[in-house]
């Protein structure tokens, strides 16, 4: 991680709405090293996905911009592959064919058929799906589908892997297996990764840095926490680690004490922060939950 190659440079994002301009992001400024694993965390509506979409080239920032290896990002490209929460596999294609679709798009004139087949099989093996490469999406589990989605993204040989809550729809055990696989893949390939998550434990386990976002509108970076846990990481060993629990507590404190959940509601259904503004409730911190039940 000696070279800083991704620069999210003072990005602000304003959307036009029927009610007038809505400022989603305000001056988000972040430099990311090559090979670094960065997680974005924050309450719903804090602009995490907007940041990811700007880096992906799916949205153009209102002010500021994104620079990757000295080149401005102004459109989608294979050097920035996106993995969404839903796998988005084509149901009539096998696992192999779904990955092949991306490979042909990127490497059609750069690799022979034999080289492409070897490349596809290697990526499926990385995600432990070589045994099911000839199966249709309807014949495999949700976790296996997401593994194929990750293989498809990796097959484009991206410089940056962008992941928008990739394991959010999976059960806790499958999620844990996917996290372990992702750590193995990151160790082998060394891609730069930006991942959105609502899961504090996932963020601490996987990340080199955790970027904590303030609540929207006009969301920005509130704090950045560097995770200095030695790799490779073992979740069972870390469960009793004072250092791990210190990092975990720091993120929880930011989310539940410094950034009160804007979606928390009172008995009449109004957001707590809205009622506070009306003088209907006292401005008290929300109850701090022991753990986030995202897994």
GIRA-V322030 format. One record per residue. N is the residue number from 1. SS is DSSP state (H for helix, E for strand, C for the rest). D_CENTER is the distance of its C-alpha to the mean C-alpha in Angstrom with 2 decimals. Layout:
# GIRA-V322030
n=N ss=SS d_center=D_CENTER
n=N ss=SS d_center=D_CENTER
This chain:
# GIRA-V322030
n=1 ss=C d_center=19.25
n=2 ss=C d_center=22.36
n=3 ss=C d_center=21.37
n=4 ss=E d_center=19.16
n=5 ss=E d_center=18.18
n=6 ss=E d_center=15.45
n=7 ss=E d_center=16.78
n=8 ss=E d_center=15.28
n=9 ss=E d_center=18.84
n=10 ss=E d_center=19.86
n=11 ss=E d_center=17.91
n=12 ss=E d_center=19.35
n=13 ss=E d_center=18.91
n=14 ss=E d_center=21.80
n=15 ss=E d_center=22.15
n=16 ss=E d_center=25.66
n=17 ss=E d_center=26.42
n=18 ss=C d_center=29.82
n=19 ss=C d_center=30.02
n=20 ss=E d_center=29.48
n=21 ss=E d_center=26.75
n=22 ss=E d_center=23.56
n=23 ss=E d_center=21.71
n=24 ss=E d_center=18.01
n=25 ss=E d_center=17.09
n=26 ss=E d_center=19.68
n=27 ss=E d_center=19.83
n=28 ss=E d_center=16.29
n=29 ss=E d_center=17.16
n=30 ss=E d_center=15.09
n=31 ss=E d_center=16.12
n=32 ss=E d_center=14.07
n=33 ss=E d_center=16.11
n=34 ss=C d_center=16.34
n=35 ss=C d_center=14.79
n=36 ss=C d_center=12.85
n=37 ss=E d_center=9.72
n=38 ss=E d_center=8.17
n=39 ss=E d_center=6.13
n=40 ss=E d_center=6.59
n=41 ss=E d_center=8.74
n=42 ss=C d_center=11.68
n=43 ss=C d_center=13.88
n=44 ss=C d_center=13.63
n=45 ss=C d_center=14.81
n=46 ss=C d_center=13.72
n=47 ss=C d_center=12.25
n=48 ss=H d_center=8.49
n=49 ss=H d_center=8.33
n=50 ss=H d_center=11.43
n=51 ss=H d_center=10.24
n=52 ss=H d_center=7.71
n=53 ss=H d_center=10.80
n=54 ss=H d_center=13.13
n=55 ss=H d_center=11.64
n=56 ss=H d_center=11.74
n=57 ss=C d_center=15.27
n=58 ss=C d_center=15.15
n=59 ss=C d_center=16.36
n=60 ss=C d_center=18.87
n=61 ss=C d_center=18.85
n=62 ss=C d_center=22.08
n=63 ss=E d_center=22.71
n=64 ss=E d_center=21.24
n=65 ss=E d_center=19.09
n=66 ss=E d_center=16.89
n=67 ss=E d_center=18.72
n=68 ss=E d_center=17.69
n=69 ss=C d_center=20.53
n=70 ss=C d_center=23.00
n=71 ss=E d_center=22.30
n=72 ss=E d_center=21.18
n=73 ss=C d_center=18.37
n=74 ss=C d_center=20.15
n=75 ss=C d_center=19.15
n=76 ss=C d_center=16.77
n=77 ss=C d_center=17.48
n=78 ss=C d_center=16.96
n=79 ss=C d_center=16.08
n=80 ss=E d_center=12.61
n=81 ss=E d_center=11.48
n=82 ss=E d_center=8.98
n=83 ss=E d_center=8.12
n=84 ss=C d_center=8.32
n=85 ss=C d_center=9.24
n=86 ss=C d_center=12.71
n=87 ss=C d_center=13.83
n=88 ss=C d_center=16.18
n=89 ss=C d_center=18.75
n=90 ss=C d_center=22.23
n=91 ss=C d_center=24.41
n=92 ss=C d_center=27.52
n=93 ss=C d_center=26.10
n=94 ss=E d_center=25.80
n=95 ss=H d_center=22.76
n=96 ss=H d_center=24.43
n=97 ss=H d_center=25.18
n=98 ss=H d_center=21.68
n=99 ss=H d_center=20.55
n=100 ss=H d_center=23.85
n=101 ss=H d_center=23.22
n=102 ss=H d_center=20.43
n=103 ss=H d_center=22.55
n=104 ss=H d_center=25.60
n=105 ss=H d_center=23.91
n=106 ss=H d_center=22.89
n=107 ss=H d_center=25.68
n=108 ss=C d_center=28.57
n=109 ss=C d_center=30.96
n=110 ss=C d_center=29.62
n=111 ss=C d_center=29.87
n=112 ss=C d_center=32.73
n=113 ss=H d_center=32.40
n=114 ss=H d_center=32.86
n=115 ss=H d_center=30.23
n=116 ss=H d_center=27.72
n=117 ss=H d_center=28.57
n=118 ss=H d_center=28.19
n=119 ss=H d_center=24.79
n=120 ss=H d_center=23.54
n=121 ss=H d_center=25.06
n=122 ss=H d_center=23.52
n=123 ss=H d_center=19.93
n=124 ss=H d_center=20.78
n=125 ss=H d_center=22.38
n=126 ss=H d_center=19.33
n=127 ss=C d_center=17.55
n=128 ss=C d_center=20.94
n=129 ss=C d_center=21.82
n=130 ss=H d_center=24.93
n=131 ss=H d_center=27.16
n=132 ss=H d_center=25.87
n=133 ss=C d_center=25.48
n=134 ss=C d_center=28.38
n=135 ss=C d_center=27.21
n=136 ss=E d_center=26.15
n=137 ss=H d_center=22.98
n=138 ss=H d_center=25.44
n=139 ss=H d_center=26.76
n=140 ss=C d_center=23.68
n=141 ss=C d_center=21.55
n=142 ss=H d_center=18.17
n=143 ss=H d_center=16.60
n=144 ss=H d_center=18.54
n=145 ss=H d_center=17.46
n=146 ss=H d_center=13.76
n=147 ss=H d_center=15.03
n=148 ss=H d_center=16.88
n=149 ss=H d_center=13.97
n=150 ss=H d_center=12.25
n=151 ss=H d_center=15.79
n=152 ss=H d_center=16.22
n=153 ss=H d_center=13.31
n=154 ss=H d_center=14.65
n=155 ss=H d_center=18.13
n=156 ss=C d_center=17.78
n=157 ss=C d_center=17.66
n=158 ss=C d_center=14.89
n=159 ss=C d_center=14.96
n=160 ss=E d_center=11.26
n=161 ss=E d_center=8.65
n=162 ss=E d_center=5.84
n=163 ss=E d_center=3.56
n=164 ss=E d_center=4.01
n=165 ss=C d_center=5.27
n=166 ss=C d_center=6.82
n=167 ss=C d_center=9.49
n=168 ss=C d_center=10.30
n=169 ss=C d_center=13.49
n=170 ss=C d_center=14.81
n=171 ss=C d_center=17.59
n=172 ss=H d_center=17.36
n=173 ss=H d_center=19.17
n=174 ss=H d_center=17.31
n=175 ss=H d_center=13.96
n=176 ss=H d_center=15.59
n=177 ss=H d_center=16.84
n=178 ss=H d_center=13.54
n=179 ss=H d_center=12.15
n=180 ss=H d_center=15.46
n=181 ss=H d_center=15.30
n=182 ss=H d_center=12.01
n=183 ss=H d_center=13.78
n=184 ss=H d_center=16.80
n=185 ss=H d_center=15.26
n=186 ss=H d_center=13.75
n=187 ss=H d_center=17.19
n=188 ss=H d_center=19.03
n=189 ss=H d_center=17.41
n=190 ss=C d_center=16.12
n=191 ss=C d_center=13.42
n=192 ss=E d_center=11.47
n=193 ss=E d_center=7.76
n=194 ss=E d_center=5.19
n=195 ss=E d_center=1.93
n=196 ss=E d_center=2.84
n=197 ss=C d_center=5.75
n=198 ss=C d_center=9.47
n=199 ss=C d_center=10.80
n=200 ss=H d_center=12.55
n=201 ss=H d_center=13.84
n=202 ss=H d_center=10.68
n=203 ss=H d_center=9.48
n=204 ss=H d_center=13.05
n=205 ss=H d_center=13.54
n=206 ss=H d_center=10.89
n=207 ss=C d_center=10.60
n=208 ss=C d_center=13.22
n=209 ss=E d_center=12.43
n=210 ss=E d_center=10.93
n=211 ss=E d_center=11.04
n=212 ss=E d_center=12.60
n=213 ss=E d_center=13.18
n=214 ss=C d_center=16.62
n=215 ss=C d_center=17.54
n=216 ss=C d_center=18.24
n=217 ss=C d_center=20.22
n=218 ss=C d_center=20.18
n=219 ss=E d_center=17.07
n=220 ss=C d_center=16.51
n=221 ss=E d_center=15.39
n=222 ss=E d_center=17.44
n=223 ss=E d_center=17.08
n=224 ss=E d_center=15.43
n=225 ss=E d_center=15.99
n=226 ss=E d_center=16.66
n=227 ss=C d_center=16.44
n=228 ss=C d_center=19.61
n=229 ss=C d_center=19.65
n=230 ss=C d_center=21.31
n=231 ss=C d_center=19.75
n=232 ss=C d_center=20.04
n=233 ss=C d_center=18.98
n=234 ss=C d_center=20.60
n=235 ss=H d_center=19.43
n=236 ss=H d_center=23.08
n=237 ss=H d_center=24.39
n=238 ss=H d_center=21.83
n=239 ss=C d_center=22.64
n=240 ss=C d_center=25.89
n=241 ss=C d_center=24.76
n=242 ss=H d_center=25.77
n=243 ss=H d_center=23.34
n=244 ss=H d_center=20.34
n=245 ss=H d_center=21.67
n=246 ss=H d_center=22.29
n=247 ss=H d_center=18.66
n=248 ss=H d_center=17.75
n=249 ss=H d_center=20.58
n=250 ss=H d_center=19.63
n=251 ss=H d_center=16.26
n=252 ss=H d_center=18.17
n=253 ss=H d_center=20.91
n=254 ss=H d_center=18.84
n=255 ss=H d_center=17.30
n=256 ss=H d_center=20.60
n=257 ss=H d_center=23.29
n=258 ss=H d_center=22.29
n=259 ss=C d_center=20.05
n=260 ss=C d_center=21.81
n=261 ss=C d_center=20.03
n=262 ss=C d_center=21.12
n=263 ss=C d_center=21.14
n=264 ss=C d_center=23.51
n=265 ss=E d_center=26.83
n=266 ss=C d_center=30.47
n=267 ss=C d_center=33.08
n=268 ss=C d_center=33.77
n=269 ss=C d_center=30.19
n=270 ss=C d_center=29.63
n=271 ss=E d_center=26.66
n=272 ss=H d_center=27.90
n=273 ss=H d_center=27.27
n=274 ss=H d_center=29.32
n=275 ss=H d_center=32.13
n=276 ss=H d_center=32.18
n=277 ss=H d_center=32.67
n=278 ss=H d_center=35.56
n=279 ss=C d_center=37.08
n=280 ss=C d_center=36.88
n=281 ss=C d_center=35.03
n=282 ss=C d_center=34.87
n=283 ss=C d_center=31.81
n=284 ss=C d_center=30.87
n=285 ss=C d_center=27.64
n=286 ss=C d_center=25.91
n=287 ss=C d_center=26.40
n=288 ss=C d_center=23.97
n=289 ss=C d_center=22.63
n=290 ss=C d_center=22.87
n=291 ss=C d_center=19.53
n=292 ss=C d_center=16.66
n=293 ss=C d_center=17.35
n=294 ss=C d_center=13.91
n=295 ss=C d_center=15.00
